[in-house]
Amino acid sequence: MPNTKHSHHEEAANHHEAAAKSHRNAHKEHTEGNDEKAATHAHEAEGHAEHARTNSKEAAKKHATKSATAKK
């Protein structure tokens, strides 16, 4: 069975990419005059960005813990 567990760094990168895609879609919809769809994509982008920030913080905590443990 393949390993489906992703590191926090990978998850952060995935959410960052998804946020960028949603942001581009929001801009496209806004340019085309579809403000309701643009707002939906903008909201999705915010959610992905928040998940990316959370995963980055978790990765930093995990790294700090590993570094502290290794120095003992």
Biopython code that builds the backbone (N, CA, C, O; Angstrom):
import numpy as np
from Bio.PDB.StructureBuilder import StructureBuilder

atoms = [
    (1, "MET", "N", (0.850, -1.182, 0.000)),
    (1, "MET", "CA", (0.000, 0.000, 0.000)),
    (1, "MET", "C", (0.898, 1.248, 0.000)),
    (1, "MET", "O", (1.833, 1.334, 0.796)),
    (2, "PRO", "N", (0.620, 2.209, -0.881)),
    (2, "PRO", "CA", (1.462, 3.405, -0.939)),
    (2, "PRO", "C", (1.295, 4.269, 0.311)),
    (2, "PRO", "O", (0.249, 4.270, 0.960)),
    (3, "ASN", "N", (2.353, 4.994, 0.620)),
    (3, "ASN", "CA", (2.320, 5.901, 1.763)),
    (3, "ASN", "C", (1.553, 7.162, 1.358)),
    (3, "ASN", "O", (2.012, 7.917, 0.501)),
    (4, "THR", "N", (0.401, 7.389, 1.964)),
    (4, "THR", "CA", (-0.426, 8.544, 1.609)),
    (4, "THR", "C", (-0.268, 9.678, 2.612)),
    (4, "THR", "O", (-0.906, 10.722, 2.477)),
    (5, "LYS", "N", (0.578, 9.476, 3.617)),
    (5, "LYS", "CA", (0.784, 10.508, 4.624)),
    (5, "LYS", "C", (1.723, 11.580, 4.062)),
    (5, "LYS", "O", (2.811, 11.272, 3.576)),
    (6, "HIS", "N", (1.297, 12.814, 4.134)),
    (6, "HIS", "CA", (2.108, 13.927, 3.650)),
    (6, "HIS", "C", (2.688, 14.680, 4.833)),
    (6, "HIS", "O", (2.083, 14.746, 5.903)),
    (7, "SER", "N", (3.852, 15.239, 4.629)),
    (7, "SER", "CA", (4.439, 16.061, 5.676)),
    (7, "SER", "C", (3.689, 17.392, 5.730)),
    (7, "SER", "O", (2.967, 17.756, 4.802)),
    (8, "HIS", "N", (3.878, 18.098, 6.826)),
    (8, "HIS", "CA", (3.243, 19.413, 6.949)),
    (8, "HIS", "C", (3.767, 20.357, 5.866)),
    (8, "HIS", "O", (3.033, 21.220, 5.385)),
    (9, "HIS", "N", (5.042, 20.192, 5.482)),
    (9, "HIS", "CA", (5.597, 21.025, 4.411)),
    (9, "HIS", "C", (4.859, 20.767, 3.098)),
    (9, "HIS", "O", (4.508, 21.704, 2.381)),
    (10, "GLU", "N", (4.626, 19.485, 2.789)),
    (10, "GLU", "CA", (3.920, 19.131, 1.552)),
    (10, "GLU", "C", (2.488, 19.650, 1.575)),
    (10, "GLU", "O", (1.993, 20.181, 0.580)),
    (11, "GLU", "N", (1.833, 19.493, 2.711)),
    (11, "GLU", "CA", (0.456, 19.981, 2.832)),
    (11, "GLU", "C", (0.403, 21.496, 2.665)),
    (11, "GLU", "O", (-0.492, 22.021, 2.003)),
    (12, "ALA", "N", (1.361, 22.193, 3.265)),
    (12, "ALA", "CA", (1.408, 23.652, 3.133)),
    (12, "ALA", "C", (1.587, 24.045, 1.666)),
    (12, "ALA", "O", (0.927, 24.960, 1.174)),
    (13, "ALA", "N", (2.486, 23.345, 0.978)),
    (13, "ALA", "CA", (2.722, 23.638, -0.436)),
    (13, "ALA", "C", (1.474, 23.368, -1.270)),
    (13, "ALA", "O", (1.135, 24.152, -2.156)),
    (14, "ASN", "N", (0.795, 22.265, -0.989)),
    (14, "ASN", "CA", (-0.435, 21.936, -1.725)),
    (14, "ASN", "C", (-1.504, 23.001, -1.517)),
    (14, "ASN", "O", (-2.167, 23.414, -2.468)),
    (15, "HIS", "N", (-1.673, 23.445, -0.273)),
    (15, "HIS", "CA", (-2.680, 24.476, 0.000)),
    (15, "HIS", "C", (-2.277, 25.819, -0.609)),
    (15, "HIS", "O", (-3.132, 26.584, -1.053)),
    (16, "HIS", "N", (-0.986, 26.099, -0.627)),
    (16, "HIS", "CA", (-0.509, 27.342, -1.242)),
    (16, "HIS", "C", (-0.846, 27.343, -2.736)),
    (16, "HIS", "O", (-1.320, 28.345, -3.270)),
    (17, "GLU", "N", (-0.599, 26.223, -3.397)),
    (17, "GLU", "CA", (-0.926, 26.106, -4.822)),
    (17, "GLU", "C", (-2.432, 26.232, -5.056)),
    (17, "GLU", "O", (-2.863, 26.887, -6.004)),
    (18, "ALA", "N", (-3.224, 25.606, -4.195)),
    (18, "ALA", "CA", (-4.684, 25.683, -4.333)),
    (18, "ALA", "C", (-5.171, 27.109, -4.102)),
    (18, "ALA", "O", (-6.093, 27.569, -4.775)),
    (19, "ALA", "N", (-4.553, 27.806, -3.154)),
    (19, "ALA", "CA", (-4.928, 29.200, -2.892)),
    (19, "ALA", "C", (-4.620, 30.064, -4.110)),
    (19, "ALA", "O", (-5.422, 30.915, -4.496)),
    (20, "ALA", "N", (-3.456, 29.841, -4.710)),
    (20, "ALA", "CA", (-3.080, 30.610, -5.897)),
    (20, "ALA", "C", (-4.055, 30.355, -7.044)),
    (20, "ALA", "O", (-4.450, 31.286, -7.746)),
    (21, "LYS", "N", (-4.442, 29.097, -7.231)),
    (21, "LYS", "CA", (-5.393, 28.752, -8.299)),
    (21, "LYS", "C", (-6.747, 29.417, -8.046)),
    (21, "LYS", "O", (-7.350, 29.974, -8.962)),
    (22, "SER", "N", (-7.217, 29.357, -6.806)),
    (22, "SER", "CA", (-8.502, 29.983, -6.473)),
    (22, "SER", "C", (-8.424, 31.495, -6.662)),
    (22, "SER", "O", (-9.382, 32.121, -7.116)),
    (23, "HIS", "N", (-7.283, 32.074, -6.314)),
    (23, "HIS", "CA", (-7.098, 33.517, -6.484)),
    (23, "HIS", "C", (-7.153, 33.889, -7.970)),
    (23, "HIS", "O", (-7.788, 34.874, -8.346)),
    (24, "ARG", "N", (-6.480, 33.090, -8.811)),
    (24, "ARG", "CA", (-6.526, 33.346, -10.259)),
    (24, "ARG", "C", (-7.954, 33.227, -10.789)),
    (24, "ARG", "O", (-8.389, 34.036, -11.608)),
    (25, "ASN", "N", (-8.680, 32.208, -10.314)),
    (25, "ASN", "CA", (-10.067, 32.027, -10.747)),
    (25, "ASN", "C", (-10.935, 33.199, -10.301)),
    (25, "ASN", "O", (-11.808, 33.649, -11.045)),
    (26, "ALA", "N", (-10.696, 33.692, -9.088)),
    (26, "ALA", "CA", (-11.463, 34.841, -8.590)),
    (26, "ALA", "C", (-11.213, 36.057, -9.474)),
    (26, "ALA", "O", (-12.147, 36.775, -9.830)),
    (27, "HIS", "N", (-9.954, 36.284, -9.825)),
    (27, "HIS", "CA", (-9.612, 37.426, -10.675)),
    (27, "HIS", "C", (-10.276, 37.294, -12.046)),
    (27, "HIS", "O", (-10.822, 38.262, -12.575)),
    (28, "LYS", "N", (-10.224, 36.088, -12.615)),
    (28, "LYS", "CA", (-10.837, 35.828, -13.924)),
    (28, "LYS", "C", (-12.342, 36.103, -13.880)),
    (28, "LYS", "O", (-12.879, 36.788, -14.750)),
    (29, "GLU", "N", (-13.014, 35.566, -12.863)),
    (29, "GLU", "CA", (-14.467, 35.759, -12.753)),
    (29, "GLU", "C", (-14.810, 37.234, -12.551)),
    (29, "GLU", "O", (-15.788, 37.730, -13.111)),
    (30, "HIS", "N", (-14.008, 37.928, -11.754)),
    (30, "HIS", "CA", (-14.258, 39.353, -11.523)),
    (30, "HIS", "C", (-14.099, 40.138, -12.827)),
    (30, "HIS", "O", (-14.901, 41.019, -13.138)),
    (31, "THR", "N", (-13.054, 39.803, -13.580)),
    (31, "THR", "CA", (-12.802, 40.468, -14.861)),
    (31, "THR", "C", (-13.963, 40.247, -15.827)),
    (31, "THR", "O", (-14.303, 41.128, -16.616)),
    (32, "GLU", "N", (-14.568, 39.057, -15.755)),
    (32, "GLU", "CA", (-15.689, 38.728, -16.633)),
    (32, "GLU", "C", (-17.022, 39.232, -16.087)),
    (32, "GLU", "O", (-18.064, 39.013, -16.705)),
    (33, "GLY", "N", (-17.002, 39.902, -14.941)),
    (33, "GLY", "CA", (-18.221, 40.470, -14.372)),
    (33, "GLY", "C", (-19.037, 39.508, -13.525)),
    (33, "GLY", "O", (-20.180, 39.806, -13.179)),
    (34, "ASN", "N", (-18.473, 38.370, -13.191)),
    (34, "ASN", "CA", (-19.174, 37.377, -12.363)),
    (34, "ASN", "C", (-18.750, 37.539, -10.905)),
    (34, "ASN", "O", (-17.999, 36.725, -10.367)),
    (35, "ASP", "N", (-19.245, 38.600, -10.282)),
    (35, "ASP", "CA", (-18.781, 38.929, -8.937)),
    (35, "ASP", "C", (-19.157, 37.893, -7.885)),
    (35, "ASP", "O", (-18.415, 37.699, -6.923)),
    (36, "GLU", "N", (-20.296, 37.223, -8.050)),
    (36, "GLU", "CA", (-20.680, 36.200, -7.071)),
    (36, "GLU", "C", (-19.706, 35.013, -7.127)),
    (36, "GLU", "O", (-19.271, 34.509, -6.092)),
    (37, "LYS", "N", (-19.372, 34.579, -8.339)),
    (37, "LYS", "CA", (-18.405, 33.489, -8.491)),
    (37, "LYS", "C", (-17.025, 33.938, -8.013)),
    (37, "LYS", "O", (-16.287, 33.163, -7.404)),
    (38, "ALA", "N", (-16.685, 35.193, -8.294)),
    (38, "ALA", "CA", (-15.392, 35.723, -7.852)),
    (38, "ALA", "C", (-15.292, 35.695, -6.336)),
    (38, "ALA", "O", (-14.249, 35.344, -5.785)),
    (39, "ALA", "N", (-16.370, 36.063, -5.662)),
    (39, "ALA", "CA", (-16.378, 36.056, -4.195)),
    (39, "ALA", "C", (-16.214, 34.638, -3.657)),
    (39, "ALA", "O", (-15.523, 34.425, -2.661)),
    (40, "THR", "N", (-16.843, 33.677, -4.311)),
    (40, "THR", "CA", (-16.713, 32.277, -3.889)),
    (40, "THR", "C", (-15.265, 31.811, -4.015)),
    (40, "THR", "O", (-14.728, 31.188, -3.099)),
    (41, "HIS", "N", (-14.639, 32.110, -5.143)),
    (41, "HIS", "CA", (-13.239, 31.714, -5.346)),
    (41, "HIS", "C", (-12.319, 32.436, -4.361)),
    (41, "HIS", "O", (-11.359, 31.849, -3.862)),
    (42, "ALA", "N", (-12.608, 33.697, -4.086)),
    (42, "ALA", "CA", (-11.790, 34.446, -3.127)),
    (42, "ALA", "C", (-11.893, 33.824, -1.739)),
    (42, "ALA", "O", (-10.900, 33.722, -1.019)),
    (43, "HIS", "N", (-13.092, 33.414, -1.374)),
    (43, "HIS", "CA", (-13.297, 32.762, -0.075)),
    (43, "HIS", "C", (-12.529, 31.436, -0.017)),
    (43, "HIS", "O", (-11.916, 31.114, 1.001)),
    (44, "GLU", "N", (-12.564, 30.676, -1.105)),
    (44, "GLU", "CA", (-11.804, 29.420, -1.176)),
    (44, "GLU", "C", (-10.309, 29.696, -1.028)),
    (44, "GLU", "O", (-9.603, 28.964, -0.334)),
    (45, "ALA", "N", (-9.832, 30.750, -1.680)),
    (45, "ALA", "CA", (-8.413, 31.102, -1.598)),
    (45, "ALA", "C", (-8.019, 31.416, -0.161)),
    (45, "ALA", "O", (-6.951, 31.008, 0.296)),
    (46, "GLU", "N", (-8.877, 32.139, 0.551)),
    (46, "GLU", "CA", (-8.601, 32.463, 1.953)),
    (46, "GLU", "C", (-8.510, 31.196, 2.795)),
    (46, "GLU", "O", (-7.628, 31.075, 3.646)),
    (47, "GLY", "N", (-9.417, 30.253, 2.561)),
    (47, "GLY", "CA", (-9.400, 28.995, 3.306)),
    (47, "GLY", "C", (-8.132, 28.200, 3.055)),
    (47, "GLY", "O", (-7.526, 27.674, 3.988)),
    (48, "HIS", "N", (-7.728, 28.112, 1.784)),
    (48, "HIS", "CA", (-6.498, 27.386, 1.457)),
    (48, "HIS", "C", (-5.276, 28.080, 2.068)),
    (48, "HIS", "O", (-4.363, 27.422, 2.565)),
    (49, "ALA", "N", (-5.273, 29.405, 2.025)),
    (49, "ALA", "CA", (-4.145, 30.145, 2.597)),
    (49, "ALA", "C", (-4.049, 29.906, 4.100)),
    (49, "ALA", "O", (-2.951, 29.757, 4.636)),
    (50, "GLU", "N", (-5.182, 29.869, 4.776)),
    (50, "GLU", "CA", (-5.190, 29.608, 6.220)),
    (50, "GLU", "C", (-4.649, 28.206, 6.513)),
    (50, "GLU", "O", (-3.873, 28.023, 7.451)),
    (51, "HIS", "N", (-5.054, 27.227, 5.718)),
    (51, "HIS", "CA", (-4.543, 25.862, 5.906)),
    (51, "HIS", "C", (-3.031, 25.809, 5.647)),
    (51, "HIS", "O", (-2.302, 25.102, 6.343)),
    (52, "ALA", "N", (-2.571, 26.557, 4.647)),
    (52, "ALA", "CA", (-1.132, 26.598, 4.364)),
    (52, "ALA", "C", (-0.374, 27.184, 5.549)),
    (52, "ALA", "O", (0.676, 26.667, 5.931)),
    (53, "ARG", "N", (-0.901, 28.264, 6.134)),
    (53, "ARG", "CA", (-0.248, 28.872, 7.303)),
    (53, "ARG", "C", (-0.209, 27.893, 8.472)),
    (53, "ARG", "O", (0.815, 27.760, 9.142)),
    (54, "THR", "N", (-1.318, 27.215, 8.715)),
    (54, "THR", "CA", (-1.391, 26.253, 9.819)),
    (54, "THR", "C", (-0.376, 25.128, 9.624)),
    (54, "THR", "O", (0.338, 24.765, 10.558)),
    (55, "ASN", "N", (-0.312, 24.581, 8.419)),
    (55, "ASN", "CA", (0.631, 23.495, 8.143)),
    (55, "ASN", "C", (2.078, 23.966, 8.244)),
    (55, "ASN", "O", (2.942, 23.211, 8.689)),
    (56, "SER", "N", (2.350, 25.202, 7.836)),
    (56, "SER", "CA", (3.706, 25.735, 7.960)),
    (56, "SER", "C", (4.104, 25.864, 9.424)),
    (56, "SER", "O", (5.233, 25.547, 9.799)),
    (57, "LYS", "N", (3.175, 26.328, 10.245)),
    (57, "LYS", "CA", (3.449, 26.454, 11.682)),
    (57, "LYS", "C", (3.699, 25.084, 12.301)),
    (57, "LYS", "O", (4.609, 24.927, 13.115)),
    (58, "GLU", "N", (2.899, 24.093, 11.921)),
    (58, "GLU", "CA", (3.077, 22.735, 12.447)),
    (58, "GLU", "C", (4.428, 22.162, 12.011)),
    (58, "GLU", "O", (5.105, 21.496, 12.795)),
    (59, "ALA", "N", (4.812, 22.420, 10.771)),
    (59, "ALA", "CA", (6.107, 21.940, 10.287)),
    (59, "ALA", "C", (7.242, 22.590, 11.073)),
    (59, "ALA", "O", (8.218, 21.927, 11.422)),
    (60, "ALA", "N", (7.113, 23.880, 11.351)),
    (60, "ALA", "CA", (8.148, 24.581, 12.120)),
    (60, "ALA", "C", (8.241, 24.033, 13.538)),
    (60, "ALA", "O", (9.337, 23.859, 14.071)),
    (61, "LYS", "N", (7.085, 23.762, 14.149)),
    (61, "LYS", "CA", (7.084, 23.197, 15.505)),
    (61, "LYS", "C", (7.750, 21.823, 15.515)),
    (61, "LYS", "O", (8.559, 21.519, 16.393)),
    (62, "LYS", "N", (7.402, 21.003, 14.533)),
    (62, "LYS", "CA", (7.957, 19.651, 14.453)),
    (62, "LYS", "C", (9.475, 19.717, 14.258)),
    (62, "LYS", "O", (10.219, 18.945, 14.863)),
    (63, "HIS", "N", (9.921, 20.639, 13.415)),
    (63, "HIS", "CA", (11.351, 20.804, 13.162)),
    (63, "HIS", "C", (12.064, 21.266, 14.433)),
    (63, "HIS", "O", (13.141, 20.765, 14.759)),
    (64, "ALA", "N", (11.473, 22.213, 15.145)),
    (64, "ALA", "CA", (12.073, 22.714, 16.384)),
    (64, "ALA", "C", (12.173, 21.604, 17.426)),
    (64, "ALA", "O", (13.171, 21.503, 18.139)),
    (65, "THR", "N", (11.146, 20.782, 17.512)),
    (65, "THR", "CA", (11.152, 19.666, 18.464)),
    (65, "THR", "C", (12.245, 18.663, 18.109)),
    (65, "THR", "O", (12.970, 18.192, 18.985)),
    (66, "LYS", "N", (12.363, 18.339, 16.818)),
    (66, "LYS", "CA", (13.406, 17.403, 16.382)),
    (66, "LYS", "C", (14.793, 17.976, 16.652)),
    (66, "LYS", "O", (15.691, 17.250, 17.081)),
    (67, "SER", "N", (14.976, 19.275, 16.404)),
    (67, "SER", "CA", (16.271, 19.913, 16.632)),
    (67, "SER", "C", (16.627, 19.906, 18.110)),
    (67, "SER", "O", (17.767, 19.621, 18.475)),
    (68, "ALA", "N", (15.659, 20.219, 18.957)),
    (68, "ALA", "CA", (15.901, 20.241, 20.401)),
    (68, "ALA", "C", (16.230, 18.847, 20.917)),
    (68, "ALA", "O", (17.100, 18.686, 21.773)),
    (69, "THR", "N", (15.543, 17.852, 20.405)),
    (69, "THR", "CA", (15.778, 16.464, 20.820)),
    (69, "THR", "C", (17.162, 15.997, 20.364)),
    (69, "THR", "O", (17.856, 15.294, 21.099)),
    (70, "ALA", "N", (17.557, 16.385, 19.166)),
    (70, "ALA", "CA", (18.850, 15.969, 18.619)),
    (70, "ALA", "C", (20.018, 16.592, 19.380)),
    (70, "ALA", "O", (21.095, 16.001, 19.455)),
    (71, "LYS", "N", (19.811, 17.781, 19.944)),
    (71, "LYS", "CA", (20.882, 18.475, 20.660)),
    (71, "LYS", "C", (21.114, 17.924, 22.056)),
    (71, "LYS", "O", (22.131, 18.232, 22.677)),
    (72, "LYS", "N", (20.191, 17.116, 22.561)),
    (72, "LYS", "CA", (20.324, 16.573, 23.922)),
    (72, "LYS", "C", (21.385, 15.520, 23.997)),
    (72, "LYS", "O", (21.625, 14.960, 25.067)),
]
sb = StructureBuilder()
sb.init_structure("model")
sb.init_model(0)
sb.init_chain("A")
sb.init_seg("    ")
for serial, (resi, resn, name, xyz) in enumerate(atoms, 1):
    if name == "N":
        sb.init_residue(resn, " ", resi, " ")
    sb.init_atom(name, np.array(xyz, "f"), 0.0, 1.0, " ", f" {name:<3s}", serial, name[0])
structure = sb.get_structure()
